[in-house]
Amino acid sequence: MQNKADMILDTFVGIKLNTMSTVPIITVYKKPKDYPDKYIARLWDINNKPTRFVVVADTLENIRRLVPKNMTCIPPSEKDDPVIVEVYI
């Protein structure tokens, strides 16, 4: 069940993310409640605010192809929600 407020993009690659977020952070989720059968990547702002911009895929490998190569992957911390797979900054 897609969140109706979300704007689903084909990819984050080639997009000027800094026009959508002060300091772009992309969080990758596996089967979150609003997309229970998918992986999603959501653009966040550095101020700990989610944006409405997401990309959706069936596999983690496909999601990774949709994230810009110049971003650095960070594993989730123990305090993060269990559906968080990784974070890109």
C-alpha positions as CSV (number, residue, x, y, z in Angstrom):
1,M,0.0,0.0,0.0
2,Q,1.8,3.1,-1.2
3,N,1.8,6.3,0.9
4,K,-0.3,8.7,-1.2
5,A,1.9,11.6,-0.2
6,D,5.0,10.0,-1.7
7,M,6.4,11.0,-5.0
8,I,7.9,7.9,-6.6
9,L,10.9,8.6,-8.8
10,D,12.5,6.2,-11.3
11,T,16.0,6.9,-9.8
12,F,18.0,9.3,-7.6
13,V,20.9,9.0,-10.1
14,G,21.4,12.2,-12.1
15,I,19.0,14.3,-9.9
16,K,20.3,17.3,-8.0
17,L,19.4,16.0,-4.6
18,N,20.6,19.2,-2.9
19,T,17.6,21.0,-4.5
20,M,15.3,18.6,-2.7
21,S,17.0,18.5,0.6
22,T,19.5,20.7,2.5
23,V,21.9,17.8,3.0
24,P,20.7,14.7,1.2
25,I,20.6,11.4,3.0
26,I,19.0,8.3,1.5
27,T,17.7,5.6,3.8
28,V,17.0,2.1,2.3
29,Y,14.3,0.0,3.8
30,K,13.3,-3.6,3.4
31,K,9.5,-4.2,3.4
32,P,8.4,-1.1,5.4
33,K,4.7,-0.9,6.5
34,D,3.8,1.4,3.6
35,Y,5.5,-0.8,1.0
36,P,5.3,-4.3,2.5
37,D,6.5,-6.3,-0.5
38,K,9.3,-3.9,-1.7
39,Y,12.6,-2.3,-0.9
40,I,12.4,1.5,-0.9
41,A,14.9,4.3,-0.7
42,R,13.7,7.5,0.8
43,L,15.4,10.9,0.6
44,W,15.8,12.5,4.0
45,D,16.9,16.0,5.0
46,I,19.8,16.4,7.5
47,N,17.3,17.9,10.0
48,N,15.9,14.4,10.6
49,K,12.9,15.0,8.3
50,P,11.8,12.6,5.6
51,T,10.9,14.0,2.2
52,R,8.2,12.6,0.0
53,F,10.7,11.4,-2.6
54,V,11.2,7.7,-2.9
55,V,12.4,5.0,-5.3
56,V,10.9,1.5,-5.2
57,A,12.4,-1.8,-6.3
58,D,11.9,-5.6,-5.7
59,T,15.5,-6.2,-4.7
60,L,18.3,-4.6,-2.7
61,E,20.6,-4.8,-5.7
62,N,18.1,-2.9,-7.8
63,I,17.7,-0.2,-5.1
64,R,21.5,0.2,-5.0
65,R,21.6,0.9,-8.7
66,L,19.2,3.8,-8.1
67,V,21.4,5.6,-5.6
68,P,24.1,7.9,-6.8
69,K,27.6,6.3,-6.8
70,N,29.2,9.3,-5.1
71,M,27.2,8.7,-1.9
72,T,28.7,6.7,0.9
73,C,26.9,3.6,2.3
74,I,26.7,3.4,6.1
75,P,25.2,0.3,7.9
76,P,22.3,0.9,10.3
77,S,23.0,1.3,14.0
78,E,21.6,-1.0,16.6
79,K,19.1,1.8,17.5
80,D,17.6,2.0,14.0
81,D,14.3,0.5,13.1
82,P,14.9,-3.1,12.0
83,V,13.5,-2.4,8.5
84,I,16.4,0.0,7.8
85,V,19.0,-1.8,5.6
86,E,21.5,1.0,5.0
87,V,21.9,4.7,4.7
88,Y,23.7,6.8,2.1
89,I,25.3,10.2,2.7
